[in-house]
Amino acid sequence: MELLKVSKDKRTLKFIQKSVGIHTYAKRKWEELSTLLETMRTAAARLMPPTLSKRCCRATKNQQHLVLDLWAT
């Protein structure tokens, strides 16, 4: 999983192939782990507050807090 996080796809496939044994099984497992990591990243992105653009940063602090409060609910 750590190798996938740092985009070492070829190395990850070789590592999985050593543990699984067959190339097709390794590719299937690699695909499963890739989709799992992708879903974890999208879930984490949903939890992060939205970044305020420069245009929004010109707004008053009260308006910025309103944007973040609306996002949190």
CHARMM-style PDB file with segment names, atoms N, HN, CA, C and O in Angstrom:
ATOM      1  N   MET     1       0.835  -1.185   0.000  1.00  0.00      PROA
ATOM      2  CA  MET     1       0.000   0.000   0.000  1.00  0.00      PROA
ATOM      3  C   MET     1       0.882   1.252   0.000  1.00  0.00      PROA
ATOM      4  O   MET     1       0.580   2.233  -0.680  1.00  0.00      PROA
ATOM      5  N   GLU     2       1.963   1.210   0.760  1.00  0.00      PROA
ATOM      6  HN  GLU     2       2.208   0.414   1.313  1.00  0.00      PROA
ATOM      7  CA  GLU     2       2.853   2.370   0.828  1.00  0.00      PROA
ATOM      8  C   GLU     2       3.513   2.640  -0.524  1.00  0.00      PROA
ATOM      9  O   GLU     2       3.722   3.795  -0.894  1.00  0.00      PROA
ATOM     10  N   LEU     3       3.839   1.583  -1.255  1.00  0.00      PROA
ATOM     11  HN  LEU     3       3.669   0.644  -0.954  1.00  0.00      PROA
ATOM     12  CA  LEU     3       4.444   1.771  -2.573  1.00  0.00      PROA
ATOM     13  C   LEU     3       3.471   2.438  -3.531  1.00  0.00      PROA
ATOM     14  O   LEU     3       3.880   3.234  -4.377  1.00  0.00      PROA
ATOM     15  N   LEU     4       2.196   2.122  -3.408  1.00  0.00      PROA
ATOM     16  HN  LEU     4       1.864   1.475  -2.722  1.00  0.00      PROA
ATOM     17  CA  LEU     4       1.194   2.759  -4.266  1.00  0.00      PROA
ATOM     18  C   LEU     4       1.032   4.231  -3.917  1.00  0.00      PROA
ATOM     19  O   LEU     4       0.796   5.059  -4.797  1.00  0.00      PROA
ATOM     20  N   LYS     5       1.157   4.556  -2.633  1.00  0.00      PROA
ATOM     21  HN  LYS     5       1.349   3.883  -1.918  1.00  0.00      PROA
ATOM     22  CA  LYS     5       0.988   5.944  -2.209  1.00  0.00      PROA
ATOM     23  C   LYS     5       2.043   6.853  -2.827  1.00  0.00      PROA
ATOM     24  O   LYS     5       1.777   8.026  -3.090  1.00  0.00      PROA
ATOM     25  N   VAL     6       3.239   6.317  -3.058  1.00  0.00      PROA
ATOM     26  HN  VAL     6       3.455   5.365  -2.843  1.00  0.00      PROA
ATOM     27  CA  VAL     6       4.309   7.130  -3.630  1.00  0.00      PROA
ATOM     28  C   VAL     6       4.477   6.884  -5.123  1.00  0.00      PROA
ATOM     29  O   VAL     6       5.509   7.227  -5.700  1.00  0.00      PROA
ATOM     30  N   SER     7       3.468   6.291  -5.747  1.00  0.00      PROA
ATOM     31  HN  SER     7       2.629   6.012  -5.279  1.00  0.00      PROA
ATOM     32  CA  SER     7       3.401   6.083  -7.202  1.00  0.00      PROA
ATOM     33  C   SER     7       4.512   5.187  -7.736  1.00  0.00      PROA
ATOM     34  O   SER     7       5.102   5.480  -8.776  1.00  0.00      PROA
ATOM     35  N   LYS     8       4.793   4.122  -7.047  1.00  0.00      PROA
ATOM     36  HN  LYS     8       4.314   3.884  -6.202  1.00  0.00      PROA
ATOM     37  CA  LYS     8       5.757   3.131  -7.524  1.00  0.00      PROA
ATOM     38  C   LYS     8       4.980   1.926  -8.052  1.00  0.00      PROA
ATOM     39  O   LYS     8       5.037   0.838  -7.479  1.00  0.00      PROA
ATOM     40  N   ASP     9       4.254   2.135  -9.152  1.00  0.00      PROA
ATOM     41  HN  ASP     9       4.207   3.019  -9.617  1.00  0.00      PROA
ATOM     42  CA  ASP     9       3.343   1.114  -9.664  1.00  0.00      PROA
ATOM     43  C   ASP     9       4.064  -0.169 -10.078  1.00  0.00      PROA
ATOM     44  O   ASP     9       3.632  -1.267  -9.728  1.00  0.00      PROA
ATOM     45  N   LYS    10       5.149  -0.031 -10.814  1.00  0.00      PROA
ATOM     46  HN  LYS    10       5.501   0.861 -11.099  1.00  0.00      PROA
ATOM     47  CA  LYS    10       5.853  -1.208 -11.306  1.00  0.00      PROA
ATOM     48  C   LYS    10       6.453  -2.000 -10.140  1.00  0.00      PROA
ATOM     49  O   LYS    10       6.391  -3.230 -10.114  1.00  0.00      PROA
ATOM     50  N   ARG    11       7.025  -1.287  -9.193  1.00  0.00      PROA
ATOM     51  HN  ARG    11       7.076  -0.288  -9.214  1.00  0.00      PROA
ATOM     52  CA  ARG    11       7.622  -1.948  -8.032  1.00  0.00      PROA
ATOM     53  C   ARG    11       6.544  -2.626  -7.182  1.00  0.00      PROA
ATOM     54  O   ARG    11       6.762  -3.712  -6.645  1.00  0.00      PROA
ATOM     55  N   THR    12       5.394  -1.987  -7.066  1.00  0.00      PROA
ATOM     56  HN  THR    12       5.217  -1.105  -7.502  1.00  0.00      PROA
ATOM     57  CA  THR    12       4.286  -2.566  -6.312  1.00  0.00      PROA
ATOM     58  C   THR    12       3.818  -3.862  -6.953  1.00  0.00      PROA
ATOM     59  O   THR    12       3.571  -4.849  -6.261  1.00  0.00      PROA
ATOM     60  N   LEU    13       3.697  -3.860  -8.263  1.00  0.00      PROA
ATOM     61  HN  LEU    13       3.898  -3.058  -8.825  1.00  0.00      PROA
ATOM     62  CA  LEU    13       3.262  -5.067  -8.972  1.00  0.00      PROA
ATOM     63  C   LEU    13       4.255  -6.207  -8.767  1.00  0.00      PROA
ATOM     64  O   LEU    13       3.852  -7.353  -8.570  1.00  0.00      PROA
ATOM     65  N   LYS    14       5.546  -5.901  -8.811  1.00  0.00      PROA
ATOM     66  HN  LYS    14       5.874  -4.970  -8.971  1.00  0.00      PROA
ATOM     67  CA  LYS    14       6.559  -6.932  -8.588  1.00  0.00      PROA
ATOM     68  C   LYS    14       6.485  -7.478  -7.164  1.00  0.00      PROA
ATOM     69  O   LYS    14       6.621  -8.682  -6.947  1.00  0.00      PROA
ATOM     70  N   PHE    15       6.271  -6.591  -6.202  1.00  0.00      PROA
ATOM     71  HN  PHE    15       6.161  -5.613  -6.379  1.00  0.00      PROA
ATOM     72  CA  PHE    15       6.179  -7.009  -4.808  1.00  0.00      PROA
ATOM     73  C   PHE    15       4.974  -7.920  -4.583  1.00  0.00      PROA
ATOM     74  O   PHE    15       5.081  -8.948  -3.915  1.00  0.00      PROA
ATOM     75  N   ILE    16       3.835  -7.538  -5.140  1.00  0.00      PROA
ATOM     76  HN  ILE    16       3.748  -6.703  -5.683  1.00  0.00      PROA
ATOM     77  CA  ILE    16       2.626  -8.354  -4.994  1.00  0.00      PROA
ATOM     78  C   ILE    16       2.801  -9.687  -5.700  1.00  0.00      PROA
ATOM     79  O   ILE    16       2.340 -10.718  -5.210  1.00  0.00      PROA
ATOM     80  N   GLN    17       3.467  -9.671  -6.853  1.00  0.00      PROA
ATOM     81  HN  GLN    17       3.841  -8.833  -7.251  1.00  0.00      PROA
ATOM     82  CA  GLN    17       3.659 -10.904  -7.614  1.00  0.00      PROA
ATOM     83  C   GLN    17       4.524 -11.891  -6.831  1.00  0.00      PROA
ATOM     84  O   GLN    17       4.306 -13.100  -6.906  1.00  0.00      PROA
ATOM     85  N   LYS    18       5.500 -11.383  -6.081  1.00  0.00      PROA
ATOM     86  HN  LYS    18       5.677 -10.400  -6.020  1.00  0.00      PROA
ATOM     87  CA  LYS    18       6.323 -12.280  -5.267  1.00  0.00      PROA
ATOM     88  C   LYS    18       5.494 -12.942  -4.172  1.00  0.00      PROA
ATOM     89  O   LYS    18       5.699 -14.115  -3.857  1.00  0.00      PROA
ATOM     90  N   SER    19       4.559 -12.191  -3.592  1.00  0.00      PROA
ATOM     91  HN  SER    19       4.393 -11.239  -3.847  1.00  0.00      PROA
ATOM     92  CA  SER    19       3.763 -12.770  -2.506  1.00  0.00      PROA
ATOM     93  C   SER    19       2.625 -13.650  -3.027  1.00  0.00      PROA
ATOM     94  O   SER    19       2.277 -14.645  -2.392  1.00  0.00      PROA
ATOM     95  N   VAL    20       2.039 -13.294  -4.179  1.00  0.00      PROA
ATOM     96  HN  VAL    20       2.321 -12.485  -4.695  1.00  0.00      PROA
ATOM     97  CA  VAL    20       0.906 -14.048  -4.715  1.00  0.00      PROA
ATOM     98  C   VAL    20       1.383 -15.199  -5.586  1.00  0.00      PROA
ATOM     99  O   VAL    20       0.889 -16.320  -5.462  1.00  0.00      PROA
ATOM    100  N   GLY    21       2.327 -14.934  -6.453  1.00  0.00      PROA
ATOM    101  HN  GLY    21       2.729 -14.024  -6.554  1.00  0.00      PROA
ATOM    102  CA  GLY    21       2.896 -15.993  -7.274  1.00  0.00      PROA
ATOM    103  C   GLY    21       2.567 -15.909  -8.748  1.00  0.00      PROA
ATOM    104  O   GLY    21       3.439 -16.179  -9.573  1.00  0.00      PROA
ATOM    105  N   ILE    22       1.347 -15.547  -9.120  1.00  0.00      PROA
ATOM    106  HN  ILE    22       0.638 -15.328  -8.450  1.00  0.00      PROA
ATOM    107  CA  ILE    22       0.938 -15.523 -10.519  1.00  0.00      PROA
ATOM    108  C   ILE    22       0.686 -14.079 -10.938  1.00  0.00      PROA
ATOM    109  O   ILE    22       0.102 -13.291 -10.194  1.00  0.00      PROA
ATOM    110  N   HSD    23       1.137 -13.754 -12.139  1.00  0.00      PROA
ATOM    111  HN  HSD    23       1.611 -14.394 -12.743  1.00  0.00      PROA
ATOM    112  CA  HSD    23       1.059 -12.377 -12.622  1.00  0.00      PROA
ATOM    113  C   HSD    23      -0.379 -11.870 -12.712  1.00  0.00      PROA
ATOM    114  O   HSD    23      -0.656 -10.730 -12.338  1.00  0.00      PROA
ATOM    115  N   THR    24      -1.289 -12.698 -13.198  1.00  0.00      PROA
ATOM    116  HN  THR    24      -1.065 -13.624 -13.501  1.00  0.00      PROA
ATOM    117  CA  THR    24      -2.681 -12.246 -13.340  1.00  0.00      PROA
ATOM    118  C   THR    24      -3.327 -12.001 -11.983  1.00  0.00      PROA
ATOM    119  O   THR    24      -4.107 -11.060 -11.836  1.00  0.00      PROA
ATOM    120  N   TYR    25      -3.020 -12.828 -10.990  1.00  0.00      PROA
ATOM    121  HN  TYR    25      -2.387 -13.593 -11.110  1.00  0.00      PROA
ATOM    122  CA  TYR    25      -3.539 -12.600  -9.644  1.00  0.00      PROA
ATOM    123  C   TYR    25      -2.942 -11.327  -9.052  1.00  0.00      PROA
ATOM    124  O   TYR    25      -3.617 -10.570  -8.355  1.00  0.00      PROA
ATOM    125  N   ALA    26      -1.666 -11.111  -9.345  1.00  0.00      PROA
ATOM    126  HN  ALA    26      -1.118 -11.726  -9.911  1.00  0.00      PROA
ATOM    127  CA  ALA    26      -0.998  -9.914  -8.840  1.00  0.00      PROA
ATOM    128  C   ALA    26      -1.613  -8.657  -9.443  1.00  0.00      PROA
ATOM    129  O   ALA    26      -1.805  -7.660  -8.747  1.00  0.00      PROA
ATOM    130  N   LYS    27      -1.923  -8.705 -10.741  1.00  0.00      PROA
ATOM    131  HN  LYS    27      -1.767  -9.515 -11.306  1.00  0.00      PROA
ATOM    132  CA  LYS    27      -2.551  -7.543 -11.374  1.00  0.00      PROA
ATOM    133  C   LYS    27      -3.925  -7.269 -10.780  1.00  0.00      PROA
ATOM    134  O   LYS    27      -4.299  -6.115 -10.571  1.00  0.00      PROA
ATOM    135  N   ARG    28      -4.673  -8.331 -10.508  1.00  0.00      PROA
ATOM    136  HN  ARG    28      -4.369  -9.268 -10.677  1.00  0.00      PROA
ATOM    137  CA  ARG    28      -5.997  -8.174  -9.914  1.00  0.00      PROA
ATOM    138  C   ARG    28      -5.887  -7.557  -8.517  1.00  0.00      PROA
ATOM    139  O   ARG    28      -6.651  -6.656  -8.173  1.00  0.00      PROA
ATOM    140  N   LYS    29      -4.939  -8.041  -7.719  1.00  0.00      PROA
ATOM    141  HN  LYS    29      -4.317  -8.773  -7.999  1.00  0.00      PROA
ATOM    142  CA  LYS    29      -4.746  -7.517  -6.362  1.00  0.00      PROA
ATOM    143  C   LYS    29      -4.266  -6.071  -6.418  1.00  0.00      PROA
ATOM    144  O   LYS    29      -4.692  -5.244  -5.612  1.00  0.00      PROA
ATOM    145  N   TRP    30      -3.380  -5.764  -7.365  1.00  0.00      PROA
ATOM    146  HN  TRP    30      -3.034  -6.436  -8.019  1.00  0.00      PROA
ATOM    147  CA  TRP    30      -2.875  -4.404  -7.526  1.00  0.00      PROA
ATOM    148  C   TRP    30      -4.021  -3.456  -7.886  1.00  0.00      PROA
ATOM    149  O   TRP    30      -4.081  -2.330  -7.392  1.00  0.00      PROA
ATOM    150  N   GLU    31      -4.922  -3.916  -8.744  1.00  0.00      PROA
ATOM    151  HN  GLU    31      -4.873  -4.831  -9.145  1.00  0.00      PROA
ATOM    152  CA  GLU    31      -6.079  -3.103  -9.131  1.00  0.00      PROA
ATOM    153  C   GLU    31      -6.992  -2.864  -7.927  1.00  0.00      PROA
ATOM    154  O   GLU    31      -7.498  -1.758  -7.742  1.00  0.00      PROA
ATOM    155  N   GLU    32      -7.202  -3.900  -7.109  1.00  0.00      PROA
ATOM    156  HN  GLU    32      -6.790  -4.799  -7.260  1.00  0.00      PROA
ATOM    157  CA  GLU    32      -8.015  -3.742  -5.899  1.00  0.00      PROA
ATOM    158  C   GLU    32      -7.412  -2.698  -4.967  1.00  0.00      PROA
ATOM    159  O   GLU    32      -8.114  -1.822  -4.460  1.00  0.00      PROA
ATOM    160  N   LEU    33      -6.109  -2.800  -4.749  1.00  0.00      PROA
ATOM    161  HN  LEU    33      -5.539  -3.511  -5.161  1.00  0.00      PROA
ATOM    162  CA  LEU    33      -5.445  -1.853  -3.855  1.00  0.00      PROA
ATOM    163  C   LEU    33      -5.464  -0.438  -4.422  1.00  0.00      PROA
ATOM    164  O   LEU    33      -5.594   0.529  -3.672  1.00  0.00      PROA
ATOM    165  N   SER    34      -5.338  -0.312  -5.733  1.00  0.00      PROA
ATOM    166  HN  SER    34      -5.233  -1.098  -6.343  1.00  0.00      PROA
ATOM    167  CA  SER    34      -5.372   1.008  -6.363  1.00  0.00      PROA
ATOM    168  C   SER    34      -6.735   1.664  -6.190  1.00  0.00      PROA
ATOM    169  O   SER    34      -6.819   2.851  -5.877  1.00  0.00      PROA
ATOM    170  N   THR    35      -7.796   0.898  -6.393  1.00  0.00      PROA
ATOM    171  HN  THR    35      -7.727  -0.066  -6.648  1.00  0.00      PROA
ATOM    172  CA  THR    35      -9.136   1.468  -6.225  1.00  0.00      PROA
ATOM    173  C   THR    35      -9.415   1.785  -4.764  1.00  0.00      PROA
ATOM    174  O   THR    35     -10.085   2.772  -4.458  1.00  0.00      PROA
ATOM    175  N   LEU    36      -8.907   0.957  -3.862  1.00  0.00      PROA
ATOM    176  HN  LEU    36      -8.363   0.156  -4.110  1.00  0.00      PROA
ATOM    177  CA  LEU    36      -9.065   1.234  -2.432  1.00  0.00      PROA
ATOM    178  C   LEU    36      -8.371   2.532  -2.050  1.00  0.00      PROA
ATOM    179  O   LEU    36      -8.929   3.354  -1.324  1.00  0.00      PROA
ATOM    180  N   LEU    37      -7.151   2.712  -2.544  1.00  0.00      PROA
ATOM    181  HN  LEU    37      -6.698   2.044  -3.134  1.00  0.00      PROA
ATOM    182  CA  LEU    37      -6.410   3.933  -2.256  1.00  0.00      PROA
ATOM    183  C   LEU    37      -7.111   5.149  -2.851  1.00  0.00      PROA
ATOM    184  O   LEU    37      -7.138   6.213  -2.232  1.00  0.00      PROA
ATOM    185  N   GLU    38      -7.672   5.002  -4.037  1.00  0.00      PROA
ATOM    186  HN  GLU    38      -7.649   4.138  -4.540  1.00  0.00      PROA
ATOM    187  CA  GLU    38      -8.395   6.101  -4.673  1.00  0.00      PROA
ATOM    188  C   GLU    38      -9.627   6.495  -3.861  1.00  0.00      PROA
ATOM    189  O   GLU    38      -9.903   7.682  -3.683  1.00  0.00      PROA
ATOM    190  N   THR    39     -10.363   5.503  -3.372  1.00  0.00      PROA
ATOM    191  HN  THR    39     -10.139   4.540  -3.517  1.00  0.00      PROA
ATOM    192  CA  THR    39     -11.539   5.818  -2.557  1.00  0.00      PROA
ATOM    193  C   THR    39     -11.140   6.454  -1.233  1.00  0.00      PROA
ATOM    194  O   THR    39     -11.843   7.329  -0.725  1.00  0.00      PROA
ATOM    195  N   MET    40     -10.017   6.019  -0.673  1.00  0.00      PROA
ATOM    196  HN  MET    40      -9.447   5.309  -1.086  1.00  0.00      PROA
ATOM    197  CA  MET    40      -9.536   6.642   0.566  1.00  0.00      PROA
ATOM    198  C   MET    40      -9.174   8.100   0.330  1.00  0.00      PROA
ATOM    199  O   MET    40      -9.464   8.959   1.163  1.00  0.00      PROA
ATOM    200  N   ARG    41      -8.536   8.380  -0.809  1.00  0.00      PROA
ATOM    201  HN  ARG    41      -8.300   7.682  -1.485  1.00  0.00      PROA
ATOM    202  CA  ARG    41      -8.156   9.763  -1.118  1.00  0.00      PROA
ATOM    203  C   ARG    41      -9.374  10.646  -1.350  1.00  0.00      PROA
ATOM    204  O   ARG    41      -9.399  11.794  -0.907  1.00  0.00      PROA
ATOM    205  N   THR    42     -10.383  10.123  -2.038  1.00  0.00      PROA
ATOM    206  HN  THR    42     -10.363   9.191  -2.397  1.00  0.00      PROA
ATOM    207  CA  THR    42     -11.582  10.934  -2.276  1.00  0.00      PROA
ATOM    208  C   THR    42     -12.342  11.169  -0.980  1.00  0.00      PROA
ATOM    209  O   THR    42     -12.907  12.245  -0.779  1.00  0.00      PROA
ATOM    210  N   ALA    43     -12.362  10.174  -0.097  1.00  0.00      PROA
ATOM    211  HN  ALA    43     -11.903   9.300  -0.260  1.00  0.00      PROA
ATOM    212  CA  ALA    43     -13.028  10.353   1.195  1.00  0.00      PROA
ATOM    213  C   ALA    43     -12.292  11.389   2.034  1.00  0.00      PROA
ATOM    214  O   ALA    43     -12.922  12.199   2.714  1.00  0.00      PROA
ATOM    215  N   ALA    44     -10.969  11.367   1.990  1.00  0.00      PROA
ATOM    216  HN  ALA    44     -10.457  10.709   1.437  1.00  0.00      PROA
ATOM    217  CA  ALA    44     -10.190  12.350   2.741  1.00  0.00      PROA
ATOM    218  C   ALA    44     -10.385  13.747   2.166  1.00  0.00      PROA
ATOM    219  O   ALA    44     -10.398  14.731   2.905  1.00  0.00      PROA
ATOM    220  N   ALA    45     -10.538  13.833   0.851  1.00  0.00      PROA
ATOM    221  HN  ALA    45     -10.528  13.033   0.250  1.00  0.00      PROA
ATOM    222  CA  ALA    45     -10.754  15.139   0.220  1.00  0.00      PROA
ATOM    223  C   ALA    45     -12.100  15.721   0.623  1.00  0.00      PROA
ATOM    224  O   ALA    45     -12.242  16.938   0.739  1.00  0.00      PROA
ATOM    225  N   ARG    46     -13.081  14.864   0.834  1.00  0.00      PROA
ATOM    226  HN  ARG    46     -12.966  13.875   0.740  1.00  0.00      PROA
ATOM    227  CA  ARG    46     -14.392  15.352   1.276  1.00  0.00      PROA
ATOM    228  C   ARG    46     -14.334  15.885   2.697  1.00  0.00      PROA
ATOM    229  O   ARG    46     -15.079  16.801   3.046  1.00  0.00      PROA
ATOM    230  N   LEU    47     -13.463  15.326   3.518  1.00  0.00      PROA
ATOM    231  HN  LEU    47     -12.858  14.582   3.235  1.00  0.00      PROA
ATOM    232  CA  LEU    47     -13.369  15.754   4.908  1.00  0.00      PROA
ATOM    233  C   LEU    47     -12.604  17.062   5.067  1.00  0.00      PROA
ATOM    234  O   LEU    47     -12.791  17.780   6.049  1.00  0.00      PROA
ATOM    235  N   MET    48     -11.745  17.370   4.103  1.00  0.00      PROA
ATOM    236  HN  MET    48     -11.593  16.787   3.305  1.00  0.00      PROA
ATOM    237  CA  MET    48     -10.953  18.598   4.185  1.00  0.00      PROA
ATOM    238  C   MET    48     -11.836  19.794   3.856  1.00  0.00      PROA
ATOM    239  O   MET    48     -12.673  19.713   2.957  1.00  0.00      PROA
ATOM    240  N   PRO    49     -11.660  20.908   4.572  1.00  0.00      PROA
ATOM    241  CA  PRO    49     -12.447  22.099   4.244  1.00  0.00      PROA
ATOM    242  C   PRO    49     -12.019  22.650   2.890  1.00  0.00      PROA
ATOM    243  O   PRO    49     -10.866  22.481   2.495  1.00  0.00      PROA
ATOM    244  N   PRO    50     -12.912  23.293   2.186  1.00  0.00      PROA
ATOM    245  CA  PRO    50     -12.541  23.827   0.874  1.00  0.00      PROA
ATOM    246  C   PRO    50     -11.551  24.967   1.029  1.00  0.00      PROA
ATOM    247  O   PRO    50     -11.632  25.748   1.977  1.00  0.00      PROA
ATOM    248  N   THR    51     -10.627  25.054   0.103  1.00  0.00      PROA
ATOM    249  HN  THR    51     -10.562  24.419  -0.666  1.00  0.00      PROA
ATOM    250  CA  THR    51      -9.677  26.154   0.147  1.00  0.00      PROA
ATOM    251  C   THR    51     -10.356  27.396  -0.396  1.00  0.00      PROA
ATOM    252  O   THR    51     -11.117  27.339  -1.361  1.00  0.00      PROA
ATOM    253  N   LEU    52     -10.074  28.486   0.223  1.00  0.00      PROA
ATOM    254  HN  LEU    52      -9.455  28.532   1.008  1.00  0.00      PROA
ATOM    255  CA  LEU    52     -10.684  29.741  -0.193  1.00  0.00      PROA
ATOM    256  C   LEU    52      -9.832  30.365  -1.288  1.00  0.00      PROA
ATOM    257  O   LEU    52      -8.621  30.512  -1.125  1.00  0.00      PROA
ATOM    258  N   SER    53     -10.443  30.723  -2.376  1.00  0.00      PROA
ATOM    259  HN  SER    53     -11.427  30.603  -2.509  1.00  0.00      PROA
ATOM    260  CA  SER    53      -9.707  31.327  -3.476  1.00  0.00      PROA
ATOM    261  C   SER    53      -9.315  32.751  -3.109  1.00  0.00      PROA
ATOM    262  O   SER    53      -9.772  33.287  -2.099  1.00  0.00      PROA
ATOM    263  N   LYS    54      -8.468  33.359  -3.931  1.00  0.00      PROA
ATOM    264  HN  LYS    54      -8.097  32.924  -4.751  1.00  0.00      PROA
ATOM    265  CA  LYS    54      -8.046  34.732  -3.657  1.00  0.00      PROA
ATOM    266  C   LYS    54      -9.238  35.673  -3.666  1.00  0.00      PROA
ATOM    267  O   LYS    54      -9.306  36.618  -2.880  1.00  0.00      PROA
ATOM    268  N   ARG    55     -10.165  35.407  -4.551  1.00  0.00      PROA
ATOM    269  HN  ARG    55     -10.110  34.639  -5.189  1.00  0.00      PROA
ATOM    270  CA  ARG    55     -11.347  36.259  -4.625  1.00  0.00      PROA
ATOM    271  C   ARG    55     -12.145  36.173  -3.325  1.00  0.00      PROA
ATOM    272  O   ARG    55     -12.662  37.176  -2.832  1.00  0.00      PROA
ATOM    273  N   CYS    56     -12.233  34.977  -2.787  1.00  0.00      PROA
ATOM    274  HN  CYS    56     -11.813  34.163  -3.188  1.00  0.00      PROA
ATOM    275  CA  CYS    56     -12.981  34.784  -1.549  1.00  0.00      PROA
ATOM    276  C   CYS    56     -12.204  35.341  -0.354  1.00  0.00      PROA
ATOM    277  O   CYS    56     -12.806  35.755   0.637  1.00  0.00      PROA
ATOM    278  N   CYS    57     -10.885  35.354  -0.444  1.00  0.00      PROA
ATOM    279  HN  CYS    57     -10.396  35.018  -1.249  1.00  0.00      PROA
ATOM    280  CA  CYS    57     -10.086  35.866   0.664  1.00  0.00      PROA
ATOM    281  C   CYS    57     -10.248  37.372   0.812  1.00  0.00      PROA
ATOM    282  O   CYS    57      -9.963  37.917   1.879  1.00  0.00      PROA
ATOM    283  N   ARG    58     -10.695  38.049  -0.225  1.00  0.00      PROA
ATOM    284  HN  ARG    58     -10.926  37.607  -1.091  1.00  0.00      PROA
ATOM    285  CA  ARG    58     -10.942  39.482  -0.118  1.00  0.00      PROA
ATOM    286  C   ARG    58     -12.196  39.763   0.697  1.00  0.00      PROA
ATOM    287  O   ARG    58     -12.425  40.888   1.142  1.00  0.00      PROA
ATOM    288  N   ALA    59     -12.990  38.740   0.883  1.00  0.00      PROA
ATOM    289  HN  ALA    59     -12.803  37.827   0.521  1.00  0.00      PROA
ATOM    290  CA  ALA    59     -14.205  38.902   1.678  1.00  0.00      PROA
ATOM    291  C   ALA    59     -13.820  39.122   3.134  1.00  0.00      PROA
ATOM    292  O   ALA    59     -12.689  38.857   3.541  1.00  0.00      PROA
ATOM    293  N   THR    60     -14.755  39.597   3.886  1.00  0.00      PROA
ATOM    294  HN  THR    60     -15.674  39.812   3.556  1.00  0.00      PROA
ATOM    295  CA  THR    60     -14.486  39.838   5.299  1.00  0.00      PROA
ATOM    296  C   THR    60     -14.313  38.511   6.020  1.00  0.00      PROA
ATOM    297  O   THR    60     -14.712  37.462   5.513  1.00  0.00      PROA
ATOM    298  N   LYS    61     -13.728  38.562   7.180  1.00  0.00      PROA
ATOM    299  HN  LYS    61     -13.404  39.414   7.591  1.00  0.00      PROA
ATOM    300  CA  LYS    61     -13.520  37.348   7.967  1.00  0.00      PROA
ATOM    301  C   LYS    61     -14.852  36.683   8.302  1.00  0.00      PROA
ATOM    302  O   LYS    61     -14.954  35.457   8.317  1.00  0.00      PROA
ATOM    303  N   ASN    62     -15.869  37.494   8.570  1.00  0.00      PROA
ATOM    304  HN  ASN    62     -15.787  38.491   8.558  1.00  0.00      PROA
ATOM    305  CA  ASN    62     -17.183  36.947   8.891  1.00  0.00      PROA
ATOM    306  C   ASN    62     -17.737  36.150   7.709  1.00  0.00      PROA
ATOM    307  O   ASN    62     -18.315  35.080   7.899  1.00  0.00      PROA
ATOM    308  N   GLN    63     -17.564  36.663   6.498  1.00  0.00      PROA
ATOM    309  HN  GLN    63     -17.094  37.532   6.344  1.00  0.00      PROA
ATOM    310  CA  GLN    63     -18.045  35.960   5.309  1.00  0.00      PROA
ATOM    311  C   GLN    63     -17.268  34.660   5.094  1.00  0.00      PROA
ATOM    312  O   GLN    63     -17.843  33.650   4.688  1.00  0.00      PROA
ATOM    313  N   GLN    64     -15.965  34.686   5.366  1.00  0.00      PROA
ATOM    314  HN  GLN    64     -15.498  35.507   5.696  1.00  0.00      PROA
ATOM    315  CA  GLN    64     -15.165  33.474   5.221  1.00  0.00      PROA
ATOM    316  C   GLN    64     -15.621  32.404   6.205  1.00  0.00      PROA
ATOM    317  O   GLN    64     -15.699  31.227   5.853  1.00  0.00      PROA
ATOM    318  N   HSD    65     -15.921  32.808   7.434  1.00  0.00      PROA
ATOM    319  HN  HSD    65     -15.858  33.764   7.720  1.00  0.00      PROA
ATOM    320  CA  HSD    65     -16.397  31.849   8.426  1.00  0.00      PROA
ATOM    321  C   HSD    65     -17.755  31.284   8.027  1.00  0.00      PROA
ATOM    322  O   HSD    65     -18.041  30.113   8.279  1.00  0.00      PROA
ATOM    323  N   LEU    66     -18.589  32.109   7.408  1.00  0.00      PROA
ATOM    324  HN  LEU    66     -18.357  33.060   7.203  1.00  0.00      PROA
ATOM    325  CA  LEU    66     -19.889  31.624   6.955  1.00  0.00      PROA
ATOM    326  C   LEU    66     -19.731  30.544   5.894  1.00  0.00      PROA
ATOM    327  O   LEU    66     -20.461  29.553   5.890  1.00  0.00      PROA
ATOM    328  N   VAL    67     -18.771  30.744   4.994  1.00  0.00      PROA
ATOM    329  HN  VAL    67     -18.178  31.549   4.997  1.00  0.00      PROA
ATOM    330  CA  VAL    67     -18.524  29.747   3.946  1.00  0.00      PROA
ATOM    331  C   VAL    67     -18.089  28.436   4.578  1.00  0.00      PROA
ATOM    332  O   VAL    67     -18.584  27.373   4.204  1.00  0.00      PROA
ATOM    333  N   LEU    68     -17.167  28.500   5.534  1.00  0.00      PROA
ATOM    334  HN  LEU    68     -16.765  29.364   5.838  1.00  0.00      PROA
ATOM    335  CA  LEU    68     -16.686  27.279   6.173  1.00  0.00      PROA
ATOM    336  C   LEU    68     -17.770  26.630   7.027  1.00  0.00      PROA
ATOM    337  O   LEU    68     -17.855  25.404   7.090  1.00  0.00      PROA
ATOM    338  N   ASP    69     -18.600  27.443   7.685  1.00  0.00      PROA
ATOM    339  HN  ASP    69     -18.530  28.439   7.634  1.00  0.00      PROA
ATOM    340  CA  ASP    69     -19.688  26.887   8.494  1.00  0.00      PROA
ATOM    341  C   ASP    69     -20.722  26.193   7.618  1.00  0.00      PROA
ATOM    342  O   ASP    69     -21.233  25.132   7.976  1.00  0.00      PROA
ATOM    343  N   LEU    70     -21.031  26.791   6.472  1.00  0.00      PROA
ATOM    344  HN  LEU    70     -20.616  27.653   6.181  1.00  0.00      PROA
ATOM    345  CA  LEU    70     -21.985  26.163   5.557  1.00  0.00      PROA
ATOM    346  C   LEU    70     -21.440  24.852   5.017  1.00  0.00      PROA
ATOM    347  O   LEU    70     -22.175  23.881   4.839  1.00  0.00      PROA
ATOM    348  N   TRP    71     -20.139  24.840   4.761  1.00  0.00      PROA
ATOM    349  HN  TRP    71     -19.542  25.629   4.905  1.00  0.00      PROA
ATOM    350  CA  TRP    71     -19.520  23.627   4.238  1.00  0.00      PROA
ATOM    351  C   TRP    71     -19.551  22.513   5.283  1.00  0.00      PROA
ATOM    352  O   TRP    71     -19.745  21.347   4.941  1.00  0.00      PROA
ATOM    353  N   ALA    72     -19.361  22.866   6.544  1.00  0.00      PROA
ATOM    354  HN  ALA    72     -19.202  23.814   6.822  1.00  0.00      PROA
ATOM    355  CA  ALA    72     -19.283  21.864   7.610  1.00  0.00      PROA
ATOM    356  C   ALA    72     -20.625  21.189   7.872  1.00  0.00      PROA
ATOM    357  O   ALA    72     -20.662  20.058   8.357  1.00  0.00      PROA
ATOM    358  N   THR    73     -21.727  21.868   7.559  1.00  0.00      PROA
ATOM    359  HN  THR    73     -21.697  22.786   7.166  1.00  0.00      PROA
ATOM    360  CA  THR    73     -23.037  21.266   7.834  1.00  0.00      PROA
ATOM    361  C   THR    73     -23.516  20.412   6.697  1.00  0.00      PROA
ATOM    362  OT1 THR    73     -24.601  19.836   6.772  1.00  0.00      PROA
TER     363      THR     73
END
